[in-house]
Amino acid sequence: MSIWVLATAADQLSPLLAAAREATEPTGQAVEAVVVGTAELATAASGMGVGRVHWIETAPDIPAEAYVGAVADLARRAGADVWLSGAAPAPRALLGAAAAACGAGLVGGGVALRLDGPTVTVERNALDGAVVETLTGPAPLAVVWDLTEAQPVDAAATAPVETVAAEPSKSGLRRDSVEPAATAAGLLTAERVIGIGRGVKARADLALIEDLAADLGAEMACSMPVADDLHWLGPERYIGRSGQRIAPGLYLALGISGEPQHMEGVRGAKVVVAVNKDPAAVIFRSATYGIVGDLYEFVPALREALRQD
Ligand SMILES: Cc1cc2nc3c(=O)[nH]c(=O)nc-3n(C[C@H](O)[C@H](O)[C@H](O)COP(=O)(O)OP(=O)(O)OC[C@H]3O[C@@H](n4cnc5c(N)ncnc54)[C@H](O)[C@@H]3O)c2cc1C
């Protein structure tokens, strides 16, 4: 079976190719790459051990999604059995179009892939990571992959790059500006960060923690559900695998369980202090200092201690 990976940025390539290579290892089938982006991206892909690179060149002010027609045409002609992309907005949208164009099934959250004769088996995270679902289906199948970190690339040769004739769609979609999110800029360079999780019971309680942040000169951050589900802080403030990665001197985690997806974002922190009322919370396995206790007692006590200093 043939696997084609679709990428719009360099950091998507090596994890996708590692997944594709693992799945094709038993048969040694070549993996091909479709890159929608710059010449540098196409060159990077060609040096990563793929059989061929199909390059859809993007203009500087046009987002990758504007090339949806070219991707769909390619998918129709390609006859690939499995398509893989990362979960970032652009590749995810393009993969959906590719799947629709070639009549492929579409699955999100893939973490493992197996090719069993004509059957494709995909494992994917579900229920917020609480369970792993195993799905099977016939080829062609498109899988949005839950990207991990960069993987080592061991490429002996450079693959040919085929330019795919492509015009942006007539949608008129263009990129007017790219600015760092103003509120996240301070977070990324902060020396002290307070992260809050679902252990904080009410939005009104944020004021208490913001006061502590002001006392400490710290930036506020949070776990993914606090931003995505509760909307108490903006999405640019959640930490983790799919959020921001920070490297402060101090990360004070209040009411955060410490699931690996969250802790991946604070690997660079020098000191992690975790406050959690559950002594079995997983965050205590990786925190530098763990405080088993109620954050509603801890925060006022720390503020009081800082005042007396
Ligand atoms: C593919 C995927 C990607 C993900 N990416 C991310 C990511 O990038 N970032 C991220 O954060 N999550 C991510 N998640 C979600 C992650 O798995 C966890 O579900 C999430 O981090 C949990 O958030 P939480 O710790 O705030 O909530 P919970 O898991 O509900 O934990 C709340 C904690 O607060 C404690 N607590 C409760 N009351 C108090 C109190 N009064 N005082 C002290 N402690 C208290 C509890 O003991 C508990 O440990 C991802 C999940 C998946 C499947």
The ligand as an SDF file (V2000), in Angstrom:
LIG
                    3D

 53 58  0  0  0  0  0  0  0  0999 V2000
   -4.4380   14.9360   21.6360 C   0  0  0  0  0  0  0  0  0  0  0  0
   -4.5190   15.6810   22.9250 C   0  0  0  0  0  0  0  0  0  0  0  0
   -3.7800   16.8350   23.0670 C   0  0  0  0  0  0  0  0  0  0  0  0
   -3.8490   17.5320   24.2740 C   0  0  0  0  0  0  0  0  0  0  0  0
   -3.1060   18.6560   24.4070 N   0  0  0  0  0  0  0  0  0  0  0  0
   -3.1300   19.3160   25.5740 C   0  0  0  0  0  0  0  0  0  0  0  0
   -2.3270   20.4780   25.7610 C   0  0  0  0  0  0  0  0  0  0  0  0
   -1.5970   20.9260   24.8710 O   0  0  0  0  0  0  0  0  0  0  0  0
   -2.3950   21.0980   26.9480 N   0  0  0  0  0  0  0  0  0  0  0  0
   -3.1830   20.6420   27.9890 C   0  0  0  0  0  0  0  0  0  0  0  0
   -3.2000   21.2680   29.0540 O   0  0  0  0  0  0  0  0  0  0  0  0
   -3.9460   19.5660   27.8350 N   0  0  0  0  0  0  0  0  0  0  0  0
   -3.9470   18.8920   26.6580 C   0  0  0  0  0  0  0  0  0  0  0  0
   -4.7360   17.7970   26.5130 N   0  0  0  0  0  0  0  0  0  0  0  0
   -5.6730   17.4400   27.6060 C   0  0  0  0  0  0  0  0  0  0  0  0
   -4.9510   16.6950   28.7410 C   0  0  0  0  0  0  0  0  0  0  0  0
   -4.8760   15.3310   28.4170 O   0  0  0  0  0  0  0  0  0  0  0  0
   -5.7270   16.8610   30.0660 C   0  0  0  0  0  0  0  0  0  0  0  0
   -7.0430   16.3830   29.8920 O   0  0  0  0  0  0  0  0  0  0  0  0
   -5.7680   18.2950   30.5590 C   0  0  0  0  0  0  0  0  0  0  0  0
   -4.4690   18.8600   30.5830 O   0  0  0  0  0  0  0  0  0  0  0  0
   -6.3390   18.2960   31.9650 C   0  0  0  0  0  0  0  0  0  0  0  0
   -6.5390   19.6170   32.3940 O   0  0  0  0  0  0  0  0  0  0  0  0
   -6.5600   19.9650   33.9340 P   0  0  0  0  0  0  0  0  0  0  0  0
   -5.3230   19.4310   34.5850 O   0  0  0  0  0  0  0  0  0  0  0  0
   -6.8380   21.4120   34.0410 O   0  0  0  0  0  0  0  0  0  0  0  0
   -7.8860   19.2390   34.4600 O   0  0  0  0  0  0  0  0  0  0  0  0
   -8.0950   17.9080   35.2870 P   0  0  0  0  0  0  0  0  0  0  0  0
   -7.4300   16.7510   34.6430 O   0  0  0  0  0  0  0  0  0  0  0  0
   -9.5450   17.8310   35.5430 O   0  0  0  0  0  0  0  0  0  0  0  0
   -7.3280   18.1600   36.6520 O   0  0  0  0  0  0  0  0  0  0  0  0
   -7.7350   19.0520   37.6380 C   0  0  0  0  0  0  0  0  0  0  0  0
   -6.8320   18.8180   38.8250 C   0  0  0  0  0  0  0  0  0  0  0  0
   -7.1210   19.7870   39.8310 O   0  0  0  0  0  0  0  0  0  0  0  0
   -7.0010   19.1440   41.0980 C   0  0  0  0  0  0  0  0  0  0  0  0
   -7.8050   19.9550   42.0290 N   0  0  0  0  0  0  0  0  0  0  0  0
   -9.1640   20.0420   42.1000 C   0  0  0  0  0  0  0  0  0  0  0  0
   -9.5180   20.9310   43.0550 N   0  0  0  0  0  0  0  0  0  0  0  0
   -8.3590   21.4060   43.5850 C   0  0  0  0  0  0  0  0  0  0  0  0
   -8.0790   22.3820   44.6140 C   0  0  0  0  0  0  0  0  0  0  0  0
   -9.0530   23.0440   45.2520 N   0  0  0  0  0  0  0  0  0  0  0  0
   -6.7790   22.6140   44.9150 N   0  0  0  0  0  0  0  0  0  0  0  0
   -5.7560   21.9430   44.2830 C   0  0  0  0  0  0  0  0  0  0  0  0
   -5.9910   21.0170   43.3170 N   0  0  0  0  0  0  0  0  0  0  0  0
   -7.2740   20.7810   42.9630 C   0  0  0  0  0  0  0  0  0  0  0  0
   -7.5270   17.7340   40.8790 C   0  0  0  0  0  0  0  0  0  0  0  0
   -6.9960   16.8490   41.8570 O   0  0  0  0  0  0  0  0  0  0  0  0
   -7.0010   17.4400   39.4660 C   0  0  0  0  0  0  0  0  0  0  0  0
   -5.7420   16.7880   39.5070 O   0  0  0  0  0  0  0  0  0  0  0  0
   -4.6770   17.0890   25.3270 C   0  0  0  0  0  0  0  0  0  0  0  0
   -5.4100   15.9040   25.1640 C   0  0  0  0  0  0  0  0  0  0  0  0
   -5.3310   15.2190   23.9740 C   0  0  0  0  0  0  0  0  0  0  0  0
   -6.1120   13.9610   23.8290 C   0  0  0  0  0  0  0  0  0  0  0  0
  1  2  1  0
  2  3  1  0
  2 52  2  0
  3  4  2  0
  4  5  1  0
  4 50  1  0
  5  6  2  0
  6  7  1  0
  6 13  1  0
  7  8  2  0
  7  9  1  0
  9 10  1  0
 10 11  2  0
 10 12  1  0
 12 13  2  0
 13 14  1  0
 14 15  1  0
 14 50  1  0
 15 16  1  0
 16 17  1  0
 16 18  1  0
 18 19  1  0
 18 20  1  0
 20 21  1  0
 20 22  1  0
 22 23  1  0
 23 24  1  0
 24 25  2  0
 24 26  1  0
 24 27  1  0
 27 28  1  0
 28 29  2  0
 28 30  1  0
 28 31  1  0
 31 32  1  0
 32 33  1  0
 33 34  1  0
 33 48  1  0
 34 35  1  0
 35 36  1  0
 35 46  1  0
 36 37  1  0
 36 45  1  0
 37 38  2  0
 38 39  1  0
 39 40  1  0
 39 45  2  0
 40 41  1  0
 40 42  2  0
 42 43  1  0
 43 44  2  0
 44 45  1  0
 46 47  1  0
 46 48  1  0
 48 49  1  0
 50 51  2  0
 51 52  1  0
 52 53  1  0
M  END
$$$$
